[in-house]
Amino acid sequence: MYVWHWGVVWSHLAYLVGGLELTAVITVTSMAIGSALGVGVAGARLSRWWPLRLAVGAYIEFVRGTPFLVQLLWLYYAIPIVTGLNYPSIVAAIAAGSLNIAAYNGELFRAGILAVPSGQQDAALALGMTRWAAFRRVTWPQALRIVLAPLGSTWVGLFKDTSLVSIIAVSELMYRAQTLAINTFRPAELYTAAAVIYFLVTYPQARFLDRTFKRLSVHA
Amino acid sequence: MSEAARFGEIFGHLGFLLTGLLVTLELSAASLVVATLLGMVVGVTRSTKGRWTRVVRLPLSLYVDFFRTTPLLVQLFWIYYVLPVLTGITLNPFDAGVISLGLYEGSYISEIFRGGIAAVDVGQVDAATALGMTPWQVLRRVLLPQAIFMMLPAFGNQFLTLIKDSSLASAISLPELLSQGEALGAMTLYPLEALTVTGVSYMVLTLPLSTVLTLWHRGSLSRGLSQLRRIGGVVETERGMI
């Protein structure tokens, strides 16, 4: 029977939980940049100019068809060699997160925009709005409400996926658990603690988003 | 060396990548079987209201919530590094991969089953019961056939996710596609080319299925709705979003 030694977790708890700071920074930054880019991606996919549609379509297919880990390693190992740029691993992590989210949210926004009945836009145009005004004031607000629930799902997925950046040595929660597990020879306690901490912070977010978005979102 | 020559060098080692591709396929297939069986049992059990299911309802919802709100990487490490310490059973990376992917994707698939069953009209169950069917018959002959049809797109999406998630097994040194790609990059000193070819290999695996899913929706639904469903934003079932 295994004898647990939880002391090792308690004595390093502040350091472990401190890793959540970077986890949160990566999640928030990637989501913000990714969503902004995502609006552009959706616009490009709906563009009337086919080369743009094609190029952005290829980008989306690549991001959605390959594992996040491949994209992360690609940005971390490959790009610096080709461009000669040297950036810290946290930059690679946020770049990979943002580019990944841009593709997923781009598709989400496009779906939301297409799900708004076209009569809405027609009516707005008939009232004399410009195309941009019609989009910003009529189509977009409705589209956003349609995609709220899947957007929350993207958020939770991203929060969990930030654990993957431990592989390129960004010192977030998972990386700290790993290094402590190796240095203290106590993987059982530390990986259990990491799992519990992730659960304690992710579950409330998921429940909160679920309840809030269910109330706010409209059924397409 | 020119860019073309570098890619040539990578393609010279294509067999090396293909062995990884094969492991990825085996891992994905085995995990899919485990996840589907587990997901079906859990999803159906959580959908029924029988007295005996009351006992298992709490443990099952704990399982689903826990596995859906913690990262797969943590679960994988736990099963590979911690489980052997606790039980004395040593697992090879492949088995650890199948167990953790099976448990992780199984929790998602159980919710797909639950959503599919919830989406079947209640009248169907009433009618079947009125005809004298037992609950088991209602499930097997009325609920599941209709639910499974409605679940197919979400299920296909989950399978795509599973294939991509299997790349995490590289972190426990299973020689699957990504491990082999990384090793090839280190060996040839051309990580850009090696990782690009690895990425394209993943696309070769996922593109046929994602194309089928896209066409499926295009045929059956309005454009906006089909897009929403294709990317997994199923709004109309009772799937939680955790």
Chai-1 contact restraints between the chains, C-beta under 6 A:
chainA,res_idxA,chainB,res_idxB,connection_type,confidence,min_distance_angstrom,max_distance_angstrom,comment,restraint_id
A,Y2,B,L86,contact,1.0,0.0,6.0,A-B,restraint_1
A,G65,B,M203,contact,1.0,0.0,6.0,A-B,restraint_2
A,G65,B,T206,contact,1.0,0.0,6.0,A-B,restraint_3
A,G65,B,L207,contact,1.0,0.0,6.0,A-B,restraint_4
A,T66,B,G199,contact,1.0,0.0,6.0,A-B,restraint_5
A,T66,B,Y202,contact,1.0,0.0,6.0,A-B,restraint_6
A,P67,B,K164,contact,1.0,0.0,6.0,A-B,restraint_7
A,P67,B,S167,contact,1.0,0.0,6.0,A-B,restraint_8
A,L69,B,S167,contact,1.0,0.0,6.0,A-B,restraint_9
A,V70,B,T198,contact,1.0,0.0,6.0,A-B,restraint_10
A,V70,B,G199,contact,1.0,0.0,6.0,A-B,restraint_11
A,L73,B,L195,contact,1.0,0.0,6.0,A-B,restraint_12
A,W74,B,L195,contact,1.0,0.0,6.0,A-B,restraint_13
A,Y77,B,P191,contact,1.0,0.0,6.0,A-B,restraint_14
A,A78,B,P191,contact,1.0,0.0,6.0,A-B,restraint_15
A,A78,B,L192,contact,1.0,0.0,6.0,A-B,restraint_16
A,A78,B,L195,contact,1.0,0.0,6.0,A-B,restraint_17
A,V82,B,L192,contact,1.0,0.0,6.0,A-B,restraint_18
A,E107,B,I231,contact,1.0,0.0,6.0,A-B,restraint_19
A,A111,B,Q227,contact,1.0,0.0,6.0,A-B,restraint_20
A,A111,B,L228,contact,1.0,0.0,6.0,A-B,restraint_21
A,L114,B,R223,contact,1.0,0.0,6.0,A-B,restraint_22
A,L114,B,G224,contact,1.0,0.0,6.0,A-B,restraint_23
A,L114,B,Q227,contact,1.0,0.0,6.0,A-B,restraint_24
A,A115,B,G224,contact,1.0,0.0,6.0,A-B,restraint_25
A,A149,B,M241,contact,1.0,0.0,6.0,A-B,restraint_26
A,P150,B,G233,contact,1.0,0.0,6.0,A-B,restraint_27
A,G152,B,M241,contact,1.0,0.0,6.0,A-B,restraint_28
A,S153,B,M241,contact,1.0,0.0,6.0,A-B,restraint_29
A,K160,B,P71,contact,1.0,0.0,6.0,A-B,restraint_30
A,S163,B,P71,contact,1.0,0.0,6.0,A-B,restraint_31
A,S163,B,L73,contact,1.0,0.0,6.0,A-B,restraint_32
A,P187,B,Y81,contact,1.0,0.0,6.0,A-B,restraint_33
A,P187,B,V82,contact,1.0,0.0,6.0,A-B,restraint_34
A,A188,B,V82,contact,1.0,0.0,6.0,A-B,restraint_35
A,A188,B,V85,contact,1.0,0.0,6.0,A-B,restraint_36
A,Y191,B,F77,contact,1.0,0.0,6.0,A-B,restraint_37
A,Y191,B,W78,contact,1.0,0.0,6.0,A-B,restraint_38
A,Y191,B,V82,contact,1.0,0.0,6.0,A-B,restraint_39
A,A194,B,V74,contact,1.0,0.0,6.0,A-B,restraint_40
A,A195,B,T70,contact,1.0,0.0,6.0,A-B,restraint_41
A,A195,B,V74,contact,1.0,0.0,6.0,A-B,restraint_42
A,A195,B,W78,contact,1.0,0.0,6.0,A-B,restraint_43
A,Y198,B,T70,contact,1.0,0.0,6.0,A-B,restraint_44
A,Y198,B,P71,contact,1.0,0.0,6.0,A-B,restraint_45
A,Y198,B,V74,contact,1.0,0.0,6.0,A-B,restraint_46
A,F199,B,F66,contact,1.0,0.0,6.0,A-B,restraint_47
A,F199,B,T69,contact,1.0,0.0,6.0,A-B,restraint_48
A,F199,B,T70,contact,1.0,0.0,6.0,A-B,restraint_49
A,T202,B,T69,contact,1.0,0.0,6.0,A-B,restraint_50
A,Y203,B,T69,contact,1.0,0.0,6.0,A-B,restraint_51
A,A206,B,T69,contact,1.0,0.0,6.0,A-B,restraint_52
A,A206,B,I242,contact,1.0,0.0,6.0,A-B,restraint_53
A,D210,B,G240,contact,1.0,0.0,6.0,A-B,restraint_54
A,D210,B,M241,contact,1.0,0.0,6.0,A-B,restraint_55
A,H219,B,V235,contact,1.0,0.0,6.0,A-B,restraint_56
A,A220,B,L225,contact,1.0,0.0,6.0,A-B,restraint_57
A,A220,B,L228,contact,1.0,0.0,6.0,A-B,restraint_58
A,A220,B,V235,contact,1.0,0.0,6.0,A-B,restraint_59
